[in-house]
């Protein structure tokens, strides 16, 4: 048996003496070993991503990949340093790199080159996701006037006037979606290398997540859901359309095309891919049965399910706003997106690749839709928040003819037309509320008075809520005539000394999603606030619910006891119990409908 010193000396060496004061054996810092392979020393000059084709060929030769056929194809395809980090196995095969082990060796070479010369990521401290790293190209996009505009648009619009903590903006939500989009696409890339998700794909998905909400107007969904349909009836416009246009404007007006190319993006193809993730197919009349997207081939169809999932609604946009909105609203969020990331895989379903998860995740997914339902019931469709947004909409409608917003070429636009010019739209934010409120313009007096009433909490009065029965939903074409229909439903015993008109009523029709267990809620408000008018208006509303065969408004039998017995279906004692949104049986019904 060898002694300790002989063992350390080896077969013919001499053991090293330990230095006085050195740590005992087993606790010493291991000696550094040279890596099995390292990229060759780079010549002085520009960084790798700025190399031209000849500099790329020079690097390949010095790295041991100087086969003449490969160099010829590199020159024919004009491969530059910006493209190198994004090459995939299949693309190397097309360039004539073979066999497989040689392609893998070259991929390792290129990855090490990228790691050694990667740009410094910027770290953001987010209250929801913690310290998150943002790619330098995304930072360049963030630091533009078009993206900074999102700092001045409330995520939840008028809901902030009900929930004091809901002061967050579209800006931080967009950062979160960009970050989560990167988390999901990278998780798929690491677990399923056979998908050949390239660095270009990852970067484009992150940019789409970051920029998906660029087109939101003042007070977010109030603008495209309430104001625009009233200001411009018949106009089929949604904020996703403006997001695509604003993204194009952001890139061109800030000269970011060259920066995108420097990071390896193919301008036309990747710009199309990013825009398609935000707003859907660019071809408005795709041929039936054919792949409708331009940015990526059908083999990568799953990439279109990350930012805005049109197939089942499970996407990173929801993951962020569930967590962020619940945090600021003080509502419990039971959905765990980190767990979903662990189990997400791409599977082939009916010859198409989709993002799927384990069957045991069905409970987590139910929690996701339950959280969404809860947020709608308790916050997004809050009766006071809705009426505040309705009042803001009224104020904007009255101010619209007198507001001038400068756009390109000195042309001026109104609140309702600013989205036609992205330069003008960049200037349209929630700040328009304060501009009207603090204006001394006589033409804005009516609008100013409505906003002043919001600040004084002098709101329109809530009369009640009803629900439509399945198959009897109210269509958009009927919305405008609903106030007149209520006036026409005047009860026989209505007081003769109170006169109510269609202009005195506001009918707010909302729809709770997802569609699999949607229900249409109808809330009615009255602009008059005196006791006599409110009493009469409430009876008008209850009579209208009876005529339309809607559900009985809560406490309808207390407010109008002389009317409700006349409706036989309203005499069911269980009917009142089902009016509460917290009813356990209603939750059970919703759960059944969801999984059906």
N, C-alpha and C positions, 0 to 999 in steps of 0.2 A: 504494500500500500504506500502510495507516495505521500511524502510530507506536504504540508501546506505550501512551503516555499517551492518545492519541486513541482507541485501541481500548477502553481502560478507561472513557473518558468516555461512550462510546455516541454516539447520533445527535445529541443536543443538550446533553448534560450535561458537567460538568467533572470530570475525574479527581481522585479523592481522593489527597492526598499521604500517603505512608507515614510513620507516626510513627517518630521516632528510636528505634532499638533493637528495632523490631518484626521478626518473623520474615520471611524472604524469601517472595515470592509463591509460592503453591502449598502453603505449609505452615501457612497461617492456619486457625484454627477456623472452619468454615462458619457463616454467620449462621443462626439459627433461623428457620424458616418456619412460619407458622401452618398447622395441619392443614386439609385441604379441608373437613372437617366436624367439629364438636365438639358434645357435648350442651350444651343451654342451662344457664346457671348455676342451681344448685338453690337453692330457698328454704330458709331455716333451718327446722329441724325434724328429724323422725326420718329415719334412713337409708332409701334407696330400698326395701329389702326389707321395711320395715315400713309402707309406704304403704298407705292404704286405697284403695277404688275411685275416689273423687273426686280424690285426690291423683294417681293414675295418669292420669285424664282431664286434669287440669291440666298434667301433664308432656307428654302427647301434643299438647295444644294449643300449648304453648310450643315444641315440637319440629317443628311444621309438619304434624302429623297430626290436625288437629282436625275431620275430616269428621264431620258429625252422625251418619251411619249407624254409623260405627265407634265413636263415643263411646256411642251407644245400646246397641250389642252388648256393649261393655266393661261397662256398668252391668248389663245383663241377666245376663251370665255372672259378675258380681262378681269381675272380674279385679283382683287386688291386686298390690302391689309384689313380694311373694314369688314370684309366678308369672311376672312379666315376663321374667327371664333364661332361662326354660325354654320359651318359646313357639317353635314350629316354623313352617316355611313353610305347611304344611297347616293348622295351627291358626289362623294369621293369615288364610288364605283363608276358613276357616269363619267368622271374625269379620267378613268382608266387606272385607278389605283387598285391593285390586287396583288396577291390574294387577300382574304379577310384579315389575317393576322397583321398584314402590312397596313391595311386601312385602320385597324384598331390602334396600331403603334403611332400612325400619323395623327389620329384623333387625340391621343394622349399628349403628343407633342404640342398640338395646337391649344389644348386645354391648359397645359402648363404655361405656355406663352401668354395666354389670356390672364391667368392667375397672377403671373409675375408683373403684368403691366395693366392690371385692372384699375379703372378710375375709382376714386374714393367715393364711397356711398355716403349720403347725408342721413343723419339720424334725427328722427322726429320723436318727441315724447308725446304720445297719444294717450288720453285718459282711458280709452277702451282697450287698446291693443298693446299698450306699453311702449317701449322703445322700438321703433320700426325703422328699417333701412330703406331708403328711397334711391333708386338708380339715378345717376347724374343727368340722363336725358329727361327723366321725369321731373327732376328739379328745374331744368331749363323751361319745361312747360309750365310748372307751378309759378315760376317767377315771371309771369306775363300779366298784363292788365285784364285779359279775358278770363284767366283763371282766378286772379285775385278778386274779381267781381263777386265770386261765390262767398266771400267773407261777409257780404252785405245782404244775403238772402237767407231768411230763417228757414231751417229745415222743416219745421212744422207749421209755418204760417201763423194764422190767428190762434192756434192752440197755445201759443206762448202767453196769451192774455188770460188763459185759464190755469195753466200749469207754470208757476213762476220759474221752475228750473229748466224749462224747454227753450233755452236761449241759444242752442247750438245752431250752426249754420251749414249750408251746403258745402262749404270749404272743407271742414274737417271730415264730413261724411265721404267726400270724394277721395281724400287721402286714404281713408280706411278701406274703401272699395278697391283702390289701386293696390294696396298692400295685400288684401285677402285674395285678389285675383292672382297675384304672384305666388302666394302660398299654395293655392290649389293647383295651378298649372305646374309648379315645381314638384309638388308631391306626386303628381301623375308621371312626370318626367323621370323622377328618381326610382319609382317603383316599377314602371313599365318602359324600359328603354326601347323596347321593340316598337313603341308608338312613334319614335323618331321626332319627338318634340324638340325643335331647335331653339337656340337662344333668341333668334328672331321672333319665333312664336311667343316665347315667354315675354319678351319686351312689348310686343304688340298687344297682348292680353292685358298687361299691366297698364299701358297707356289708355286702352279702352275703358278699363275700370276707373282710372283717374278722371277721364273726360266725359263719362257717360251723362253727367248732369249739367254740363255747360249751358244748356239751353233753357234752364228754368227761369221763369220770370219772377216779379215781385211776389213774395209770400208763397213761393213754390207752387203747389198744386191748386191753390186758389186762382192763380193767373190763368192756367190752361183749362181748369175744370169749371170755373164759375165766370170769370171776367170775359175771356175771349168768346165763349159761346153766346153771351149776351151782347157784347160789343160788335161782334162780327158773325151774325147768324149764318149758318150754312158753311162756314169756313172749316174744313177738315184739317186742323192743325194740332200738333202735339209737341211737347217740349223735346222729345227725342229728335224730331226734325230739326229744331233749332240747335240741338247739341251737335249734330253732324255739321251744320253750317258754321257754327261758332268754332268748332275744332279746325275746320279748313281755314277760317279767318285767323285763328290763333297762329297756325303754322306759317301762313304766308306773310302776315303783317309783322311777324317777329323774325322773319328770315331763318326759320328753323329747318328748312329743307336740307341744307348742307350738313347741319348737325345730325339729323336723322341718318343721312347717308354715311357720315363718319362712324356712326355706331352700327353700321352693317345693314340698315333697313333698305329695302328696295322700294323706292318712293311710291310708285303707282300701285304696285301690288299690295304693299303693307298699309298704305293709306286706305285703300279699299277695304282691307281686312279690319282695320280699326273702326272705320265708319259702319261697316256691316254689323259688328258686334254691338254698336250703340243703337242703330236705327233699323236694323234688318236689311234684307237684300236691296241692293242699289237698283237693280232692274225691277221696275214696277210692274212689268208684264212678263214674268218668267214663263217659259214654255213648260207645259204640264209634264210632270214626271222627271224633269231634268234638274240637276243640281243648280239652285238659284244664286249661289254665292260666287263672287269673283276672287276674293282674297285668298282663300284656301280651298284645296281640292276636297272632294267628299270623304277621302280617307281620314281627314282631320275634322270631321263634322262635330266631334265632341268639344272642340275649342269654342264653338259658338254657344255652348251651354254654361259658360263660366260666369260671364258678367251679367247677361240678361237672358235667362233660360226661357225661351218661348214654348218649350215642350212641357215642362211640369212646374215651372215657377221656383225651382230650388236653385238659387244663384247667390253669388257673394254680395250683390247689392242688398238683398234682404238680410243676409247674415250681419252686415254692418249696421243697417238701420234698426234691426231688432235690438241688437246689443246697445247701440248708441241712444236710441229713443227711450228704451226702458230705463237706462241709466239716468237720463235727464228728467224723465217723467216720474221716476220713483215707482216703477212697475216691475214686477219680477219677470225675468227672462229665463225660461227653462230650457231653451234650445242651446245645445253645446256644439258649435261649429267645429271646434278642435277635434271632437270625437268623430264627426263626419269626415274630416280630412284624413283621419287614420284609416278609415274603411273605404274611401272612395277608390273606385277602379273604373277603367274604361272597358266595357264589354260590347260584343256585337249582338245587336238585337234586330232581327228582321233585316239582316244584311247592312245595317248601319251602326256606327260606333257611337255609343252614348255613355255618359258618366253615370255609373250605378253605385249602389252601396249594398252592404250585407243585409240579408232579410231581418236579422235581429235589430237593425237600426230603425225599424218601422216605428218604434216608440219614440225615438228621438225626433223623427220626422213629424210624427203627430204633435209633439211638443212645439215644433216650428210653426205649424199651421194654427195650433191653439194660441200660441203667442201672437200671431198675426190677428186672429179673431179678437183676442183680448184687447190688443192695441186699438183696433177699429172701434170696438164697443166703448172702451173707457176713455179714449183720447181722440183719435182721428175723427170720430163721428160724435164727439161731445156736443150736446145741444147748445151750450153757450158758445163754444168755439165756433160752431157752424154759423150761428147768427152774427157773431163778430165778423167772420169772413164775408158773410152776406152784406153787412153794413159797409165794410171796406170796399167791396165790389160796387155797391151803390155809389159810394163816394167817387171811385175811379171812373165810373160811367158818366157821372155829372161833370167831372173834371176833364174827361178825355178830349173834348173839342178845343180846350184852351191850353193844353200842355204842348210845348214844343221841345223836341229833343233833336239836337243837331246830329246829322249822319254824314256819310261820305259826300264830298262835293258841295258841302254847305246846305244840302237839302234837309228839311225839318220833318219830323215824324211825330205822331201822337202815341199815347200809351198803347193803343190797340194796333198800331202799325209799325212800331219800332222793330219788331222781329223781321221785317222785310229788309233791314239793313243792319248788319252785324256791328258796324261802328256805332250806330245809335243804340242798338240793343245792349251793348257793353255798358252804357251809361244808365240803363234802366234797372234799378234794384229796389229793395224795400225803402230806400231813402225817399222815394216819391211820396210816401205817406207823410213824412215830415215836411217836404216841400209844400204840399197842399195845406197841411195843418198850420204852418207858420207863414203862409202867403198872405199878403194884404190885397191881392187881386180881387176886385169885386166880382169878377166872373166866376171865381172859385168859392163864393160865399156858401152856396148850398153844400158843396162837397166838404168844405171846411167844417160846417156845422155838424155833419154826420160823424166826422172823425173826432170832433170835440166831444160828442156824446159818448163815443167809445171810451175816451179817456175819463169821463165822468161816470162811467158805468151806467149810463142812461140808455139801456138797450131795448130793442124790440121785445115784446112779451111773448113768452112761450105758451101756446094753447094746448098742445098735446102731441101724441105720436100714435101712429097706426101702422099696420103692416098689410101688404097685399097678400092675397092667397095665390098659391102656385097656379100659373096660367092666366092670372088676371093682372100681371105687372103693368105699370104705367110706362108707356114708351116716350122717348124724347120728344116726339112730335106733339104729345099731349101736354108737356110741361107748361107751356105758355098760357094755356086756357084754364089751368087748375084753380087759380084764385077766383076767376069768374064763375067756375063751377061751384065753388063753396058759397059764393054770394047767392047763386041760384037755388041753393039748398036751404034757403031760409025756413026755419021751423014755423009752424002755424001760430004758435004762441009766443013768437019773438016779440020783444017790446017795440011798440010802434014809434016811440020817440027816439030810437037809435037807428041811424042810417049808416050802413057799412057798404063799402065799394071794393072792387077787385084790388085797387091800389093799396088798400089797408091790410091785405093779407100777403104773407110770404110763405110759399110752399116749397119746402126743401126735400127733394127726393134723393136718397142716398142708396148705395148698394154695398152690402157687405160681401167680401170675397174671401176665399176663392169660389169660383163658380159652382163647384161641386156641392156646396151647401150655402149658396147665396140666398139672401133675403132682402127684400126691398123695404126700406124704412121711409116713412113719410112724416115729416115734422112740419107743423104749421105754426106761424108766428103772426102777431098783429102789431102794426105800427102804432095804433092808438093805445094809450096807456091808462085812460080813466076807467074806473071800476065798472061803470055801466056798459061801456063799449066792450070791455074785455069779457064780461059775463055773456053779452049777446054773441060775441065772436066765437066763444067756446061752444055755444049751442049750435051755431052755424056749422062749426067743424064736426061736431058729433052727428048732426043730422046728415052731413055729407058722407061721413064714414058709413052710416046706415044705408044710404042710397047706393053707395059704391060697393057694398058688401065687403068692407074691410074689417079688420079686427077692432074690438072695442078699445078705445083709448083708456089708459089707466085712470081710475077714479071717474070714469065717464058716468057711472050710475049715481055718483055723489054729486057731480056738477050739474047733471041734467037728469034727475030721477024721473021726470015726466016723459022723457024720450026713450030711454034705454029699455023699458019693459016692452016697447012696441017691436023690438027686434028679437024674435024667439031664440036665435042662435046665441045671443048675448046673455041669456039667462042661465048658462052653464056655470055653476060655482067654480069649476076648475079653470075657467077662462082667465079669471083674475090672477091665478097663481102663475100662469104662463107668461104674464107680462114682464116679470122680473128677468133681466139679462143674466142673473146669477142662478136661475133655476136649474137644478141638477138634471131634471129630465130633459130640458132643452139642450144642455150640454151633451147628454147621452145621444140625443137625436143627431146633433151636429157630428159627433164622433162616428156614428153609424154611416151618415151620408158621406163623410170624408173618405172612409175606407171603401165604401161602395164605388 
